[in-house]
C-alpha cells in the first residue's frame, strides 16, 4: 500500500471503518480517522491506535497485504487486495 492510498481511505466521506492486514497475519482495526495517522512527509509509515490516548502501533505500509472494510448494510464485506 502507498501513502496516497492510505490517505484516500482516511479522507473518505463518509468514513468506513476498516482492518489493515500485514504480511505476518496481524490485523489492525481503524475505527475512525482519529485512530490512524502518519507524520508529515512520511512515505511509508503510519501509526494505528487501539483506543484514543492508549498504545499505538507503527506500521510500514509496504507490509500491508489487505484492507478489509466492515460489513456494508446489506451484509456484504468488501476486500481490497494489494496490487
mmCIF file of the N, C-alpha and C atoms, coordinates in Angstrom:
data_MODEL
# 
_entry.id   MODEL 
# 
loop_
_atom_site.group_PDB 
_atom_site.id 
_atom_site.type_symbol 
_atom_site.label_atom_id 
_atom_site.label_alt_id 
_atom_site.label_comp_id 
_atom_site.label_asym_id 
_atom_site.label_entity_id 
_atom_site.label_seq_id 
_atom_site.pdbx_PDB_ins_code 
_atom_site.Cartn_x 
_atom_site.Cartn_y 
_atom_site.Cartn_z 
_atom_site.occupancy 
_atom_site.B_iso_or_equiv 
_atom_site.pdbx_formal_charge 
_atom_site.auth_seq_id 
_atom_site.auth_comp_id 
_atom_site.auth_asym_id 
_atom_site.auth_atom_id 
_atom_site.pdbx_PDB_model_num 
ATOM 1   N N  . UNK A 1 1  ? 0.849   -1.172  0.000  1.00 0.00 ? 1  UNK A N  1 
ATOM 2   C CA . UNK A 1 1  ? 0.000   0.000   0.000  1.00 0.00 ? 1  UNK A CA 1 
ATOM 3   C C  . UNK A 1 1  ? 0.892   1.231   0.000  1.00 0.00 ? 1  UNK A C  1 
ATOM 4   N N  . UNK A 1 2  ? 0.441   2.254   -0.697 1.00 0.00 ? 2  UNK A N  1 
ATOM 5   C CA . UNK A 1 2  ? 1.162   3.520   -0.750 1.00 0.00 ? 2  UNK A CA 1 
ATOM 6   C C  . UNK A 1 2  ? 0.496   4.541   0.173  1.00 0.00 ? 2  UNK A C  1 
ATOM 7   N N  . UNK A 1 3  ? 1.241   5.565   0.562  1.00 0.00 ? 3  UNK A N  1 
ATOM 8   C CA . UNK A 1 3  ? 0.718   6.556   1.486  1.00 0.00 ? 3  UNK A CA 1 
ATOM 9   C C  . UNK A 1 3  ? -0.493  7.276   0.890  1.00 0.00 ? 3  UNK A C  1 
ATOM 10  N N  . UNK A 1 4  ? -0.506  7.488   -0.423 1.00 0.00 ? 4  UNK A N  1 
ATOM 11  C CA . UNK A 1 4  ? -1.647  8.124   -1.076 1.00 0.00 ? 4  UNK A CA 1 
ATOM 12  C C  . UNK A 1 4  ? -2.909  7.284   -0.960 1.00 0.00 ? 4  UNK A C  1 
ATOM 13  N N  . UNK A 1 5  ? -2.768  5.958   -1.064 1.00 0.00 ? 5  UNK A N  1 
ATOM 14  C CA . UNK A 1 5  ? -3.922  5.062   -0.904 1.00 0.00 ? 5  UNK A CA 1 
ATOM 15  C C  . UNK A 1 5  ? -4.435  5.110   0.536  1.00 0.00 ? 5  UNK A C  1 
ATOM 16  N N  . UNK A 1 6  ? -3.512  5.155   1.489  1.00 0.00 ? 6  UNK A N  1 
ATOM 17  C CA . UNK A 1 6  ? -3.901  5.279   2.888  1.00 0.00 ? 6  UNK A CA 1 
ATOM 18  C C  . UNK A 1 6  ? -4.660  6.590   3.114  1.00 0.00 ? 6  UNK A C  1 
ATOM 19  N N  . UNK A 1 7  ? -4.144  7.682   2.553  1.00 0.00 ? 7  UNK A N  1 
ATOM 20  C CA . UNK A 1 7  ? -4.816  8.975   2.700  1.00 0.00 ? 7  UNK A CA 1 
ATOM 21  C C  . UNK A 1 7  ? -6.227  8.938   2.122  1.00 0.00 ? 7  UNK A C  1 
ATOM 22  N N  . UNK A 1 8  ? -6.411  8.265   0.998  1.00 0.00 ? 8  UNK A N  1 
ATOM 23  C CA . UNK A 1 8  ? -7.750  8.144   0.407  1.00 0.00 ? 8  UNK A CA 1 
ATOM 24  C C  . UNK A 1 8  ? -8.701  7.426   1.357  1.00 0.00 ? 8  UNK A C  1 
ATOM 25  N N  . UNK A 1 9  ? -8.238  6.358   1.988  1.00 0.00 ? 9  UNK A N  1 
ATOM 26  C CA . UNK A 1 9  ? -9.073  5.638   2.954  1.00 0.00 ? 9  UNK A CA 1 
ATOM 27  C C  . UNK A 1 9  ? -9.448  6.534   4.125  1.00 0.00 ? 9  UNK A C  1 
ATOM 28  N N  . UNK A 1 10 ? -8.482  7.316   4.602  1.00 0.00 ? 10 UNK A N  1 
ATOM 29  C CA . UNK A 1 10 ? -8.715  8.149   5.778  1.00 0.00 ? 10 UNK A CA 1 
ATOM 30  C C  . UNK A 1 10 ? -9.604  9.355   5.485  1.00 0.00 ? 10 UNK A C  1 
ATOM 31  N N  . UNK A 1 11 ? -9.591  9.828   4.246  1.00 0.00 ? 11 UNK A N  1 
ATOM 32  C CA . UNK A 1 11 ? -10.351 11.025  3.889  1.00 0.00 ? 11 UNK A CA 1 
ATOM 33  C C  . UNK A 1 11 ? -11.698 10.712  3.251  1.00 0.00 ? 11 UNK A C  1 
ATOM 34  N N  . UNK A 1 12 ? -12.052 9.431   3.158  1.00 0.00 ? 12 UNK A N  1 
ATOM 35  C CA . UNK A 1 12 ? -13.320 9.048   2.536  1.00 0.00 ? 12 UNK A CA 1 
ATOM 36  C C  . UNK A 1 12 ? -14.492 9.648   3.296  1.00 0.00 ? 12 UNK A C  1 
ATOM 37  N N  . UNK A 1 13 ? -15.492 10.100  2.540  1.00 0.00 ? 13 UNK A N  1 
ATOM 38  C CA . UNK A 1 13 ? -16.712 10.651  3.139  1.00 0.00 ? 13 UNK A CA 1 
ATOM 39  C C  . UNK A 1 13 ? -17.883 9.859   2.588  1.00 0.00 ? 13 UNK A C  1 
ATOM 40  N N  . UNK A 1 14 ? -18.635 9.164   3.413  1.00 0.00 ? 14 UNK A N  1 
ATOM 41  C CA . UNK A 1 14 ? -18.416 9.016   4.845  1.00 0.00 ? 14 UNK A CA 1 
ATOM 42  C C  . UNK A 1 14 ? -17.277 8.029   5.116  1.00 0.00 ? 14 UNK A C  1 
ATOM 43  N N  . UNK A 1 15 ? -16.638 8.185   6.263  1.00 0.00 ? 15 UNK A N  1 
ATOM 44  C CA . UNK A 1 15 ? -15.560 7.275   6.647  1.00 0.00 ? 15 UNK A CA 1 
ATOM 45  C C  . UNK A 1 15 ? -16.138 5.887   6.897  1.00 0.00 ? 15 UNK A C  1 
ATOM 46  N N  . UNK A 1 16 ? -15.453 4.856   6.386  1.00 0.00 ? 16 UNK A N  1 
ATOM 47  C CA . UNK A 1 16 ? -15.861 3.475   6.640  1.00 0.00 ? 16 UNK A CA 1 
ATOM 48  C C  . UNK A 1 16 ? -14.747 2.775   7.418  1.00 0.00 ? 16 UNK A C  1 
ATOM 49  N N  . UNK A 1 17 ? -15.035 2.272   8.615  1.00 0.00 ? 17 UNK A N  1 
ATOM 50  C CA . UNK A 1 17 ? -14.009 1.551   9.386  1.00 0.00 ? 17 UNK A CA 1 
ATOM 51  C C  . UNK A 1 17 ? -13.450 0.384   8.567  1.00 0.00 ? 17 UNK A C  1 
ATOM 52  N N  . UNK A 1 18 ? -12.161 0.086   8.804  1.00 0.00 ? 18 UNK A N  1 
ATOM 53  C CA . UNK A 1 18 ? -11.512 -0.990  8.055  1.00 0.00 ? 18 UNK A CA 1 
ATOM 54  C C  . UNK A 1 18 ? -10.424 -1.623  8.892  1.00 0.00 ? 18 UNK A C  1 
ATOM 55  N N  . UNK A 1 19 ? -9.996  -2.806  8.459  1.00 0.00 ? 19 UNK A N  1 
ATOM 56  C CA . UNK A 1 19 ? -8.872  -3.511  9.064  1.00 0.00 ? 19 UNK A CA 1 
ATOM 57  C C  . UNK A 1 19 ? -7.712  -3.502  8.089  1.00 0.00 ? 19 UNK A C  1 
ATOM 58  N N  . UNK A 1 20 ? -6.506  -3.323  8.606  1.00 0.00 ? 20 UNK A N  1 
ATOM 59  C CA . UNK A 1 20 ? -5.288  -3.476  7.816  1.00 0.00 ? 20 UNK A CA 1 
ATOM 60  C C  . UNK A 1 20 ? -4.667  -4.811  8.196  1.00 0.00 ? 20 UNK A C  1 
ATOM 61  N N  . UNK A 1 21 ? -4.422  -5.659  7.221  1.00 0.00 ? 21 UNK A N  1 
ATOM 62  C CA . UNK A 1 21 ? -3.782  -6.950  7.452  1.00 0.00 ? 21 UNK A CA 1 
ATOM 63  C C  . UNK A 1 21 ? -2.353  -6.842  6.945  1.00 0.00 ? 21 UNK A C  1 
ATOM 64  N N  . UNK A 1 22 ? -1.386  -7.186  7.803  1.00 0.00 ? 22 UNK A N  1 
ATOM 65  C CA . UNK A 1 22 ? 0.024   -7.103  7.415  1.00 0.00 ? 22 UNK A CA 1 
ATOM 66  C C  . UNK A 1 22 ? 0.561   -8.488  7.076  1.00 0.00 ? 22 UNK A C  1 
ATOM 67  N N  . UNK A 1 23 ? 1.752   -8.511  6.495  1.00 0.00 ? 23 UNK A N  1 
ATOM 68  C CA . UNK A 1 23 ? 2.329   -9.736  5.948  1.00 0.00 ? 23 UNK A CA 1 
ATOM 69  C C  . UNK A 1 23 ? 2.421   -10.892 6.940  1.00 0.00 ? 23 UNK A C  1 
ATOM 70  N N  . UNK A 1 24 ? 2.611   -10.615 8.222  1.00 0.00 ? 24 UNK A N  1 
ATOM 71  C CA . UNK A 1 24 ? 2.722   -11.705 9.194  1.00 0.00 ? 24 UNK A CA 1 
ATOM 72  C C  . UNK A 1 24 ? 1.363   -12.169 9.716  1.00 0.00 ? 24 UNK A C  1 
ATOM 73  N N  . UNK A 1 25 ? 0.261   -11.615 9.157  1.00 0.00 ? 25 UNK A N  1 
ATOM 74  C CA . UNK A 1 25 ? -1.074  -12.065 9.519  1.00 0.00 ? 25 UNK A CA 1 
ATOM 75  C C  . UNK A 1 25 ? -1.773  -11.243 10.582 1.00 0.00 ? 25 UNK A C  1 
ATOM 76  N N  . UNK A 1 26 ? -1.052  -10.323 11.225 1.00 0.00 ? 26 UNK A N  1 
ATOM 77  C CA . UNK A 1 26 ? -1.701  -9.483  12.239 1.00 0.00 ? 26 UNK A CA 1 
ATOM 78  C C  . UNK A 1 26 ? -2.682  -8.522  11.571 1.00 0.00 ? 26 UNK A C  1 
ATOM 79  N N  . UNK A 1 27 ? -3.727  -8.173  12.315 1.00 0.00 ? 27 UNK A N  1 
ATOM 80  C CA . UNK A 1 27 ? -4.761  -7.267  11.818 1.00 0.00 ? 27 UNK A CA 1 
ATOM 81  C C  . UNK A 1 27 ? -4.865  -6.071  12.758 1.00 0.00 ? 27 UNK A C  1 
ATOM 82  N N  . UNK A 1 28 ? -4.977  -4.885  12.170 1.00 0.00 ? 28 UNK A N  1 
ATOM 83  C CA . UNK A 1 28 ? -5.104  -3.652  12.929 1.00 0.00 ? 28 UNK A CA 1 
ATOM 84  C C  . UNK A 1 28 ? -6.374  -2.943  12.493 1.00 0.00 ? 28 UNK A C  1 
ATOM 85  N N  . UNK A 1 29 ? -7.285  -2.714  13.420 1.00 0.00 ? 29 UNK A N  1 
ATOM 86  C CA . UNK A 1 29 ? -8.571  -2.082  13.133 1.00 0.00 ? 29 UNK A CA 1 
ATOM 87  C C  . UNK A 1 29 ? -8.438  -0.571  13.199 1.00 0.00 ? 29 UNK A C  1 
ATOM 88  N N  . UNK A 1 30 ? -8.940  0.104   12.157 1.00 0.00 ? 30 UNK A N  1 
ATOM 89  C CA . UNK A 1 30 ? -9.009  1.561   12.121 1.00 0.00 ? 30 UNK A CA 1 
ATOM 90  C C  . UNK A 1 30 ? -10.484 1.914   12.241 1.00 0.00 ? 30 UNK A C  1 
ATOM 91  N N  . UNK A 1 31 ? -10.898 2.331   13.430 1.00 0.00 ? 31 UNK A N  1 
ATOM 92  C CA . UNK A 1 31 ? -12.310 2.585   13.730 1.00 0.00 ? 31 UNK A CA 1 
ATOM 93  C C  . UNK A 1 31 ? -12.787 3.944   13.240 1.00 0.00 ? 31 UNK A C  1 
ATOM 94  N N  . UNK A 1 32 ? -11.867 4.889   13.116 1.00 0.00 ? 32 UNK A N  1 
ATOM 95  C CA . UNK A 1 32 ? -12.212 6.239   12.681 1.00 0.00 ? 32 UNK A CA 1 
ATOM 96  C C  . UNK A 1 32 ? -10.961 6.996   12.322 1.00 0.00 ? 32 UNK A C  1 
ATOM 97  N N  . UNK A 1 33 ? -11.102 8.173   11.708 1.00 0.00 ? 33 UNK A N  1 
ATOM 98  C CA . UNK A 1 33 ? -9.923  8.923   11.286 1.00 0.00 ? 33 UNK A CA 1 
ATOM 99  C C  . UNK A 1 33 ? -9.005  9.335   12.438 1.00 0.00 ? 33 UNK A C  1 
ATOM 100 N N  . UNK A 1 34 ? -9.526  9.401   13.642 1.00 0.00 ? 34 UNK A N  1 
ATOM 101 C CA . UNK A 1 34 ? -8.692  9.773   14.786 1.00 0.00 ? 34 UNK A CA 1 
ATOM 102 C C  . UNK A 1 34 ? -7.839  8.598   15.287 1.00 0.00 ? 34 UNK A C  1 
ATOM 103 N N  . UNK A 1 35 ? -8.044  7.400   14.742 1.00 0.00 ? 35 UNK A N  1 
ATOM 104 C CA . UNK A 1 35 ? -7.320  6.216   15.197 1.00 0.00 ? 35 UNK A CA 1 
ATOM 105 C C  . UNK A 1 35 ? -6.085  5.892   14.364 1.00 0.00 ? 35 UNK A C  1 
ATOM 106 N N  . UNK A 1 36 ? -5.845  6.608   13.265 1.00 0.00 ? 36 UNK A N  1 
ATOM 107 C CA . UNK A 1 36 ? -4.668  6.328   12.433 1.00 0.00 ? 36 UNK A CA 1 
ATOM 108 C C  . UNK A 1 36 ? -4.160  7.637   11.833 1.00 0.00 ? 36 UNK A C  1 
ATOM 109 N N  . UNK A 1 37 ? -2.850  7.745   11.676 1.00 0.00 ? 37 UNK A N  1 
ATOM 110 C CA . UNK A 1 37 ? -2.250  8.948   11.135 1.00 0.00 ? 37 UNK A CA 1 
ATOM 111 C C  . UNK A 1 37 ? -0.843  8.642   10.674 1.00 0.00 ? 37 UNK A C  1 
ATOM 112 N N  . UNK A 1 38 ? -0.264  9.576   9.941  1.00 0.00 ? 38 UNK A N  1 
ATOM 113 C CA . UNK A 1 38 ? 1.148   9.461   9.583  1.00 0.00 ? 38 UNK A CA 1 
ATOM 114 C C  . UNK A 1 38 ? 1.815   10.812  9.763  1.00 0.00 ? 38 UNK A C  1 
ATOM 115 N N  . UNK A 1 39 ? 3.100   10.786  10.089 1.00 0.00 ? 39 UNK A N  1 
ATOM 116 C CA . UNK A 1 39 ? 3.831   12.044  10.271 1.00 0.00 ? 39 UNK A CA 1 
ATOM 117 C C  . UNK A 1 39 ? 3.929   12.799  8.942  1.00 0.00 ? 39 UNK A C  1 
ATOM 118 N N  . UNK A 1 40 ? 3.984   14.114  8.969  1.00 0.00 ? 40 UNK A N  1 
ATOM 119 C CA . UNK A 1 40 ? 4.169   14.879  7.738  1.00 0.00 ? 40 UNK A CA 1 
ATOM 120 C C  . UNK A 1 40 ? 5.427   14.422  7.009  1.00 0.00 ? 40 UNK A C  1 
ATOM 121 N N  . UNK A 1 41 ? 5.308   14.250  5.717  1.00 0.00 ? 41 UNK A N  1 
ATOM 122 C CA . UNK A 1 41 ? 6.454   13.835  4.920  1.00 0.00 ? 41 UNK A CA 1 
ATOM 123 C C  . UNK A 1 41 ? 6.717   12.346  4.912  1.00 0.00 ? 41 UNK A C  1 
ATOM 124 N N  . UNK A 1 42 ? 5.972   11.577  5.703  1.00 0.00 ? 42 UNK A N  1 
ATOM 125 C CA . UNK A 1 42 ? 6.174   10.126  5.738  1.00 0.00 ? 42 UNK A CA 1 
ATOM 126 C C  . UNK A 1 42 ? 5.688   9.506   4.436  1.00 0.00 ? 42 UNK A C  1 
ATOM 127 N N  . UNK A 1 43 ? 6.474   8.606   3.882  1.00 0.00 ? 43 UNK A N  1 
ATOM 128 C CA . UNK A 1 43 ? 6.094   7.938   2.644  1.00 0.00 ? 43 UNK A CA 1 
ATOM 129 C C  . UNK A 1 43 ? 5.671   6.492   2.855  1.00 0.00 ? 43 UNK A C  1 
ATOM 130 N N  . UNK A 1 44 ? 5.941   5.933   4.040  1.00 0.00 ? 44 UNK A N  1 
ATOM 131 C CA . UNK A 1 44 ? 5.578   4.530   4.223  1.00 0.00 ? 44 UNK A CA 1 
ATOM 132 C C  . UNK A 1 44 ? 5.193   4.120   5.623  1.00 0.00 ? 44 UNK A C  1 
ATOM 133 N N  . UNK A 1 45 ? 5.311   4.972   6.612  1.00 0.00 ? 45 UNK A N  1 
ATOM 134 C CA . UNK A 1 45 ? 4.961   4.552   7.967  1.00 0.00 ? 45 UNK A CA 1 
ATOM 135 C C  . UNK A 1 45 ? 3.735   5.293   8.481  1.00 0.00 ? 45 UNK A C  1 
ATOM 136 N N  . UNK A 1 46 ? 2.891   4.548   9.196  1.00 0.00 ? 46 UNK A N  1 
ATOM 137 C CA . UNK A 1 46 ? 1.702   5.115   9.819  1.00 0.00 ? 46 UNK A CA 1 
ATOM 138 C C  . UNK A 1 46 ? 1.636   4.629   11.260 1.00 0.00 ? 46 UNK A C  1 
ATOM 139 N N  . UNK A 1 47 ? 0.800   5.263   12.045 1.00 0.00 ? 47 UNK A N  1 
ATOM 140 C CA . UNK A 1 47 ? 0.506   4.827   13.400 1.00 0.00 ? 47 UNK A CA 1 
ATOM 141 C C  . UNK A 1 47 ? -0.970  4.459   13.459 1.00 0.00 ? 47 UNK A C  1 
ATOM 142 N N  . UNK A 1 48 ? -1.280  3.362   14.144 1.00 0.00 ? 48 UNK A N  1 
ATOM 143 C CA . UNK A 1 48 ? -2.666  2.958   14.365 1.00 0.00 ? 48 UNK A CA 1 
ATOM 144 C C  . UNK A 1 48 ? -2.843  2.780   15.867 1.00 0.00 ? 48 UNK A C  1 
ATOM 145 N N  . UNK A 1 49 ? -3.832  3.480   16.429 1.00 0.00 ? 49 UNK A N  1 
ATOM 146 C CA . UNK A 1 49 ? -4.114  3.410   17.865 1.00 0.00 ? 49 UNK A CA 1 
ATOM 147 C C  . UNK A 1 49 ? -5.272  2.458   18.111 1.00 0.00 ? 49 UNK A C  1 
ATOM 148 N N  . UNK A 1 50 ? -5.181  1.717   19.232 1.00 0.00 ? 50 UNK A N  1 
ATOM 149 C CA . UNK A 1 50 ? -6.275  0.818   19.599 1.00 0.00 ? 50 UNK A CA 1 
ATOM 150 C C  . UNK A 1 50 ? -7.436  1.599   20.198 1.00 0.00 ? 50 UNK A C  1 
ATOM 151 N N  . UNK A 1 51 ? -7.131  2.516   21.087 1.00 0.00 ? 51 UNK A N  1 
ATOM 152 C CA . UNK A 1 51 ? -8.120  3.416   21.678 1.00 0.00 ? 51 UNK A CA 1 
ATOM 153 C C  . UNK A 1 51 ? -7.451  4.765   21.852 1.00 0.00 ? 51 UNK A C  1 
ATOM 154 N N  . UNK A 1 52 ? -8.216  5.864   21.822 1.00 0.00 ? 52 UNK A N  1 
ATOM 155 C CA . UNK A 1 52 ? -7.578  7.179   21.975 1.00 0.00 ? 52 UNK A CA 1 
ATOM 156 C C  . UNK A 1 52 ? -6.773  7.277   23.268 1.00 0.00 ? 52 UNK A C  1 
ATOM 157 N N  . UNK A 1 53 ? -5.579  7.822   23.155 1.00 0.00 ? 53 UNK A N  1 
ATOM 158 C CA . UNK A 1 53 ? -4.731  8.021   24.330 1.00 0.00 ? 53 UNK A CA 1 
ATOM 159 C C  . UNK A 1 53 ? -4.040  6.760   24.816 1.00 0.00 ? 53 UNK A C  1 
ATOM 160 N N  . UNK A 1 54 ? -4.213  5.649   24.124 1.00 0.00 ? 54 UNK A N  1 
ATOM 161 C CA . UNK A 1 54 ? -3.585  4.390   24.534 1.00 0.00 ? 54 UNK A CA 1 
ATOM 162 C C  . UNK A 1 54 ? -2.489  4.018   23.550 1.00 0.00 ? 54 UNK A C  1 
ATOM 163 N N  . UNK A 1 55 ? -2.057  2.789   23.602 1.00 0.00 ? 55 UNK A N  1 
ATOM 164 C CA . UNK A 1 55 ? -0.935  2.322   22.796 1.00 0.00 ? 55 UNK A CA 1 
ATOM 165 C C  . UNK A 1 55 ? -1.204  2.457   21.296 1.00 0.00 ? 55 UNK A C  1 
ATOM 166 N N  . UNK A 1 56 ? -0.187  2.845   20.553 1.00 0.00 ? 56 UNK A N  1 
ATOM 167 C CA . UNK A 1 56 ? -0.273  2.954   19.099 1.00 0.00 ? 56 UNK A CA 1 
ATOM 168 C C  . UNK A 1 56 ? 0.806   2.056   18.497 1.00 0.00 ? 56 UNK A C  1 
ATOM 169 N N  . UNK A 1 57 ? 0.498   1.481   17.365 1.00 0.00 ? 57 UNK A N  1 
ATOM 170 C CA . UNK A 1 57 ? 1.441   0.612   16.653 1.00 0.00 ? 57 UNK A CA 1 
ATOM 171 C C  . UNK A 1 57 ? 1.982   1.333   15.429 1.00 0.00 ? 57 UNK A C  1 
ATOM 172 N N  . UNK A 1 58 ? 3.261   1.184   15.175 1.00 0.00 ? 58 UNK A N  1 
ATOM 173 C CA . UNK A 1 58 ? 3.901   1.722   13.987 1.00 0.00 ? 58 UNK A CA 1 
ATOM 174 C C  . UNK A 1 58 ? 3.838   0.648   12.911 1.00 0.00 ? 58 UNK A C  1 
ATOM 175 N N  . UNK A 1 59 ? 3.324   0.997   11.744 1.00 0.00 ? 59 UNK A N  1 
ATOM 176 C CA . UNK A 1 59 ? 3.152   0.024   10.659 1.00 0.00 ? 59 UNK A CA 1 
ATOM 177 C C  . UNK A 1 59 ? 3.831   0.553   9.400  1.00 0.00 ? 59 UNK A C  1 
ATOM 178 N N  . UNK A 1 60 ? 4.585   -0.307  8.747  1.00 0.00 ? 60 UNK A N  1 
ATOM 179 C CA . UNK A 1 60 ? 5.186   0.007   7.458  1.00 0.00 ? 60 UNK A CA 1 
ATOM 180 C C  . UNK A 1 60 ? 4.163   -0.382  6.390  1.00 0.00 ? 60 UNK A C  1 
ATOM 181 N N  . UNK A 1 61 ? 3.705   0.581   5.608  1.00 0.00 ? 61 UNK A N  1 
ATOM 182 C CA . UNK A 1 61 ? 2.653   0.318   4.628  1.00 0.00 ? 61 UNK A CA 1 
ATOM 183 C C  . UNK A 1 61 ? 3.065   -0.687  3.563  1.00 0.00 ? 61 UNK A C  1 
ATOM 184 N N  . UNK A 1 62 ? 4.359   -0.881  3.360  1.00 0.00 ? 62 UNK A N  1 
ATOM 185 C CA . UNK A 1 62 ? 4.799   -1.866  2.364  1.00 0.00 ? 62 UNK A CA 1 
ATOM 186 C C  . UNK A 1 62 ? 4.455   -3.291  2.793  1.00 0.00 ? 62 UNK A C  1 
ATOM 187 N N  . UNK A 1 63 ? 4.151   -3.485  4.080  1.00 0.00 ? 63 UNK A N  1 
ATOM 188 C CA . UNK A 1 63 ? 3.797   -4.812  4.574  1.00 0.00 ? 63 UNK A CA 1 
ATOM 189 C C  . UNK A 1 63 ? 2.289   -5.035  4.676  1.00 0.00 ? 63 UNK A C  1 
ATOM 190 N N  . UNK A 1 64 ? 1.489   -4.042  4.290  1.00 0.00 ? 64 UNK A N  1 
ATOM 191 C CA . UNK A 1 64 ? 0.032   -4.207  4.301  1.00 0.00 ? 64 UNK A CA 1 
ATOM 192 C C  . UNK A 1 64 ? -0.356  -5.043  3.085  1.00 0.00 ? 64 UNK A C  1 
ATOM 193 N N  . UNK A 1 65 ? -1.016  -6.175  3.340  1.00 0.00 ? 65 UNK A N  1 
ATOM 194 C CA . UNK A 1 65 ? -1.402  -7.081  2.256  1.00 0.00 ? 65 UNK A CA 1 
ATOM 195 C C  . UNK A 1 65 ? -2.880  -6.992  1.898  1.00 0.00 ? 65 UNK A C  1 
ATOM 196 N N  . UNK A 1 66 ? -3.710  -6.542  2.829  1.00 0.00 ? 66 UNK A N  1 
ATOM 197 C CA . UNK A 1 66 ? -5.138  -6.434  2.580  1.00 0.00 ? 66 UNK A CA 1 
ATOM 198 C C  . UNK A 1 66 ? -5.736  -5.286  3.369  1.00 0.00 ? 66 UNK A C  1 
ATOM 199 N N  . UNK A 1 67 ? -6.804  -4.738  2.810  1.00 0.00 ? 67 UNK A N  1 
ATOM 200 C CA . UNK A 1 67 ? -7.661  -3.796  3.524  1.00 0.00 ? 67 UNK A CA 1 
ATOM 201 C C  . UNK A 1 67 ? -9.039  -4.436  3.525  1.00 0.00 ? 67 UNK A C  1 
ATOM 202 N N  . UNK A 1 68 ? -9.600  -4.645  4.704  1.00 0.00 ? 68 UNK A N  1 
ATOM 203 C CA . UNK A 1 68 ? -10.915 -5.274  4.821  1.00 0.00 ? 68 UNK A CA 1 
ATOM 204 C C  . UNK A 1 68 ? -11.864 -4.275  5.464  1.00 0.00 ? 68 UNK A C  1 
ATOM 205 N N  . UNK A 1 69 ? -12.902 -3.929  4.735  1.00 0.00 ? 69 UNK A N  1 
ATOM 206 C CA . UNK A 1 69 ? -13.906 -2.998  5.251  1.00 0.00 ? 69 UNK A CA 1 
ATOM 207 C C  . UNK A 1 69 ? -14.926 -3.753  6.075  1.00 0.00 ? 69 UNK A C  1 
ATOM 208 N N  . UNK A 1 70 ? -15.506 -3.070  7.061  1.00 0.00 ? 70 UNK A N  1 
ATOM 209 C CA . UNK A 1 70 ? -16.583 -3.680  7.834  1.00 0.00 ? 70 UNK A CA 1 
ATOM 210 C C  . UNK A 1 70 ? -17.750 -3.966  6.908  1.00 0.00 ? 70 UNK A C  1 
ATOM 211 N N  . UNK A 1 71 ? -18.614 -4.868  7.328  1.00 0.00 ? 71 UNK A N  1 
ATOM 212 C CA . UNK A 1 71 ? -19.751 -5.264  6.515  1.00 0.00 ? 71 UNK A CA 1 
ATOM 213 C C  . UNK A 1 71 ? -20.605 -4.056  6.157  1.00 0.00 ? 71 UNK A C  1 
ATOM 214 N N  . UNK A 1 72 ? -21.060 -4.038  4.914  1.00 0.00 ? 72 UNK A N  1 
ATOM 215 C CA . UNK A 1 72 ? -21.966 -2.992  4.463  1.00 0.00 ? 72 UNK A CA 1 
ATOM 216 C C  . UNK A 1 72 ? -23.361 -3.286  5.006  1.00 0.00 ? 72 UNK A C  1 
ATOM 217 N N  . UNK A 1 73 ? -24.259 -2.317  4.952  1.00 0.00 ? 73 UNK A N  1 
ATOM 218 C CA . UNK A 1 73 ? -25.611 -2.539  5.478  1.00 0.00 ? 73 UNK A CA 1 
ATOM 219 C C  . UNK A 1 73 ? -26.306 -3.769  4.893  1.00 0.00 ? 73 UNK A C  1 
ATOM 220 N N  . UNK A 1 74 ? -25.964 -4.142  3.648  1.00 0.00 ? 74 UNK A N  1 
ATOM 221 C CA . UNK A 1 74 ? -26.576 -5.322  3.040  1.00 0.00 ? 74 UNK A CA 1 
ATOM 222 C C  . UNK A 1 74 ? -25.884 -6.618  3.469  1.00 0.00 ? 74 UNK A C  1 
ATOM 223 N N  . UNK A 1 75 ? -24.899 -6.510  4.377  1.00 0.00 ? 75 UNK A N  1 
ATOM 224 C CA . UNK A 1 75 ? -24.231 -7.696  4.907  1.00 0.00 ? 75 UNK A CA 1 
ATOM 225 C C  . UNK A 1 75 ? -22.994 -8.126  4.145  1.00 0.00 ? 75 UNK A C  1 
ATOM 226 N N  . UNK A 1 76 ? -22.693 -7.474  3.023  1.00 0.00 ? 76 UNK A N  1 
ATOM 227 C CA . UNK A 1 76 ? -21.527 -7.859  2.234  1.00 0.00 ? 76 UNK A CA 1 
ATOM 228 C C  . UNK A 1 76 ? -20.259 -7.257  2.829  1.00 0.00 ? 76 UNK A C  1 
ATOM 229 N N  . UNK A 1 77 ? -19.167 -7.985  2.730  1.00 0.00 ? 77 UNK A N  1 
ATOM 230 C CA . UNK A 1 77 ? -17.855 -7.493  3.170  1.00 0.00 ? 77 UNK A CA 1 
ATOM 231 C C  . UNK A 1 77 ? -17.045 -7.222  1.931  1.00 0.00 ? 77 UNK A C  1 
ATOM 232 N N  . UNK A 1 78 ? -16.439 -6.037  1.883  1.00 0.00 ? 78 UNK A N  1 
ATOM 233 C CA . UNK A 1 78 ? -15.627 -5.664  0.723  1.00 0.00 ? 78 UNK A CA 1 
ATOM 234 C C  . UNK A 1 78 ? -14.168 -5.791  1.092  1.00 0.00 ? 78 UNK A C  1 
ATOM 235 N N  . UNK A 1 79 ? -13.410 -6.499  0.277  1.00 0.00 ? 79 UNK A N  1 
ATOM 236 C CA . UNK A 1 79 ? -11.964 -6.665  0.499  1.00 0.00 ? 79 UNK A CA 1 
ATOM 237 C C  . UNK A 1 79 ? -11.213 -5.984  -0.619 1.00 0.00 ? 79 UNK A C  1 
ATOM 238 N N  . UNK A 1 80 ? -10.089 -5.451  -0.274 1.00 0.00 ? 80 UNK A N  1 
ATOM 239 C CA . UNK A 1 80 ? -9.233  -4.815  -1.274 1.00 0.00 ? 80 UNK A CA 1 
ATOM 240 C C  . UNK A 1 80 ? -7.860  -5.422  -1.118 1.00 0.00 ? 80 UNK A C  1 
ATOM 241 N N  . UNK A 1 81 ? -7.388  -6.085  -2.148 1.00 0.00 ? 81 UNK A N  1 
ATOM 242 C CA . UNK A 1 81 ? -6.071  -6.717  -2.094 1.00 0.00 ? 81 UNK A CA 1 
ATOM 243 C C  . UNK A 1 81 ? -5.024  -5.776  -2.649 1.00 0.00 ? 81 UNK A C  1 
ATOM 244 N N  . UNK A 1 82 ? -3.821  -5.959  -2.175 1.00 0.00 ? 82 UNK A N  1 
ATOM 245 C CA . UNK A 1 82 ? -2.692  -5.175  -2.657 1.00 0.00 ? 82 UNK A CA 1 
ATOM 246 C C  . UNK A 1 82 ? -2.366  -5.614  -4.069 1.00 0.00 ? 82 UNK A C  1 
ATOM 247 N N  . UNK A 1 83 ? -2.001  -4.664  -4.902 1.00 0.00 ? 83 UNK A N  1 
ATOM 248 C CA . UNK A 1 83 ? -1.640  -4.992  -6.309 1.00 0.00 ? 83 UNK A CA 1 
ATOM 249 C C  . UNK A 1 83 ? -0.239  -5.466  -6.422 1.00 0.00 ? 83 UNK A C  1 
# 
